[in-house]
Amino acid sequence: MWQLYLVLAAIPIYLFLIIFFRKHREWLLYYVLGAFGFTLIVTLLVRYLEVENILVAIEVFHTNLVSQFINIPAQALSAGRLRLPMVHGMTILGIGIECSAVLEMSALVGLIAFYPAFSLYRKIMKIIAGLAITYVINIIRMIIIVAMTYHLGNNYVFIAHAIVGRLFFFVCIIVLYWYLITEPTIKGIGSFLSQGQKVTPQTLVKEPLGLIARSGIFMLITPALVGGLTALSFMHSDQWRTAFQGQILPESVLEEQKTVEDKQIIEEVQKTTPSPADPEISQNKATFLSPEVLTDDSIKAELLPALLSWEGDREWKCQVRLTVEEKPKAYYYYWRNLKTGQEIWKGPVKEPQDKILGQPDDLWRCLVSPRLKALYKAKENEQ
Amino acid sequence: MNNNLLIFLIFWGAWILIPIAVDGVYALIQVIVILIRGQKPKLQAYRLATDKMPLVSIVIPTYNEEQNVDECLNFLKTQTYPHQSIEVIIVDNGSSDRTSQIVQEHIAENRVHPSYNGQEQKIQHNGQTYPLTNHFRKIALINYQRQNKAHALNIGLEQAQGEIVLNIDCRSRLAPDAVYNMVAYFERDPELDSCTGNVEITWRPAQLNDQNGRAVFFDDGFIQQRDTTLKEDFLAKCQFLEYLTSFRIGREFQSIHKSIYTLSGAFSAFRKSSLQNNHFYPKDQNGYLENKNAAWYSDRTVTEDTDLTLSMQNKRLKVGYAAYSKAYLKPVISWQHLYAQRVRWRRGQIEVFGLYSKIIKNREYGFFGMIMFPLTLLLDHTLALPRLIWTALFPFLVLFGYSPTIVSIAFLVICGFNIAVDFFNIMICYPIVDQETKKKIRATLHYGFLISIFRFIVFYFRISGFLIALRESPSWTITGGPVQRTKRITQKMQTWTQNIASKVYRLIQGRNNPPNPAQAPSPKKNNTPSFLEKLHSANPAPNIEQNHVDGLARNNSAPLAPNNLARDNHINDRIDGLNHK
């Protein structure tokens, strides 16, 4: 909360500086501070006031809709996540600051709002259109990430997210800047000068009418389309509830949603699953990894079929992941309640940068405590 | 951690890294094209036939150039081109210093062989010695009192008698074979209408002048040179490296694709017949002309050279680049002047590109319209916008959950990438430049680490140019450079804050009583200076010095009224050394 107060306290200072530089016609400082400061303040406010969650939920919702349209069986989850069933398991893609486009949208608004040209009306039109177009570009970016992950596997999440998606977004935004800022600037100045006028402090460079006519239609259509489709889709789909559900729920409520059985399993697994940090494991690595404890074949024989069969109707799902970043390699279980989509437990590694082994012939190595194995069996037998 | 850093760098650093990378890739493409299709050294060996030595006119506009004009003329005296076939026309734009006097001295000395203490006058330049010789066909001085560089240039072009007309700045020092090689270009290509030379920044010590602005000589006749300061050295070498990519590579690449958009004011040349056959600004359109027959440069923008070049491109005239005709340009050696220069360039660019915006994505103009023109705007304007904001935002990403370590490391990586691209740009120039320039590159290679700082600062100067073009009147004089402006801003802010604070204080104290309308307001209630008066006396307003860029001052001159077009009354009657028509 203190960050929010800090941001609010910074606003008067920011406004003072902006007004000062504007009054004294220090355009560089005005523009840089104006655009950058605006971006920072707005983004921070959006986050701290949890407006970002709403935006993210809408983005999840739209991404889900479009995914469904292109036959990708994605499912919107709460807290800005999208579940993507894969061949072996599933992937949860989360929309955070990197994919919500909050920063980029704020930057766009800042760059246009403080640009020392164009009338206020034109700036408002550009901002509205720019925001709508940026939103659409972002949705397309996320579709690219979803599609690549779904078709190529989890191994391509990094490439899809950080390279392909990013490049696509960058190029589109630059094209947007060209049409919103650069081209109107050039044509505005040109139109001014070609009429024999000179730019003075009293004049304002405006876009020529022809350009306004051409871009105005586009600027009106895009936000209308985006807003209209959003409204329509909200009315005709139930998925939005899932996207929004839980957004405002605090952690404690989410904690309460875990069933008693969930908690039992968590406790059990925590008790019985050794951690790689345990002295027993670290001192006996060779033994630990020996075929007698578990082998690829044993995994394939025992666990893999169980895992593969635990789709759809199963209430709990266990995925086993191998972290590749940490040394020594860490092993952990990953439980998810399929009904609520919540992660019930994962551990013992707290932040695994894991790589889900999605191919059938990949090696699955896992720590399987005898107790947990028994639990698996018991669950299966019950059903 | 490594994965986190990589993701962070690629994801957020893209806004800064990609524009930098695009610069590097673009430079690489240019060099490859030049290596394949560029001018070959054999061009330099082209010999003019003795009966093919056309008269060359060299037009030099000046304004308060007493520090530079003598050196400029001395370098003209080293030209290998027959001096009898060279006429020099200096158009002085109302200088208030000794520029005119120095030129008149040169006029008087023109028939005399230059000597000092019985020794032949010589210049040492780039390790070689060049004797000075006179006997130009003529050296003429035109005093044009009205400060307008475009008009001054037009007058010079109008008065020029030569078949080839060179236009140089006072800060330009032509290489001894520059005129010869330039003429050779025109002789080899009869279709060439205009040409820009190879402008290279030199950090060699400048000529040491006496109090009259004339060169100081050693006893053996060599011109004395002064040492440069560290700041001058830094600025000069950074500008050298900068010009290397923009001129040596950029111009030649543009020339190959017939898409040069600026004939450098520091060194360019025209075929006089092309000028006579093409008037770019007829008097009935803008009324800026001095004479209806002299209609080339215009003052409608602050970069008259770019304006003229695009006019020529618009008329499909052939604009070339003479890689082997070199001019050494004295660098701008103060941040204030550099700021003014870059602001003017960017302002001029946006103005001229605006005037010729129909060229953008116009197939009629081929590569120039479809690629070069929009690409230049994209690189200089569009890509600058995200870079502008994300450079400032980058450190603040820690507020969005990223660890300070990752942000710091990423920032260092970006700086390193920037330096790597600068080094890359320097190295790829190496294969295509001449031996002399290669030597200079080797001498400045270590500046690859420093030029990023220079470019970073200049980047913001350029942004300033764009913004000023949108809201301020055109002017060559930018009041104060960034340091002065920052000081001025700080003082203003201090004054402003204290004004507000004092008003608030008075309000609180109840001193803000409305005046009694029956009484005339008294200017002061007592003789004790007020708080603000004390403040102002303690902090007088800074003496803002006019910044004369390129030695040429401009004001917001209104265009000539149409009925004054026949002859400008401001041309001084005294035109030294010039035969009246």
Interface residues (C-beta under 8 A of the other chain):
Chain A: Q3 F20 F21 H24 R25 E26 W27 L28 L29 Y31 V32 A35 F36 T39 L40 T43 L44 R47 I97 E98 L103 A107 G110 L111 Y115 P116 A117 F158 H161 A162 I163 R166 L167 F170 I173 I174 Y177 W178 I181 T182 E183 T185 I186 K187 G188 I189 G190 S191 F192 L193 S194 G196 K198 V199 T200 P201 V205 E325 Q353
Chain B: M1 N2 N3 N4 L6 I7 I10 F11 W12 A14 W15 I18 N286 R300 T301 I350 E351 F353 G354 L355 Y356 S357 I360 L377 L378 H381 T382 L383 L385 P386 L388 I389 W390 A392 L393 F396 L399 F400 G401 Y460 I463 S464 F466 L467 I468 A469 L470 R471 E472 S473 P474 R485 I489 K492 M493 W496 N556 P559
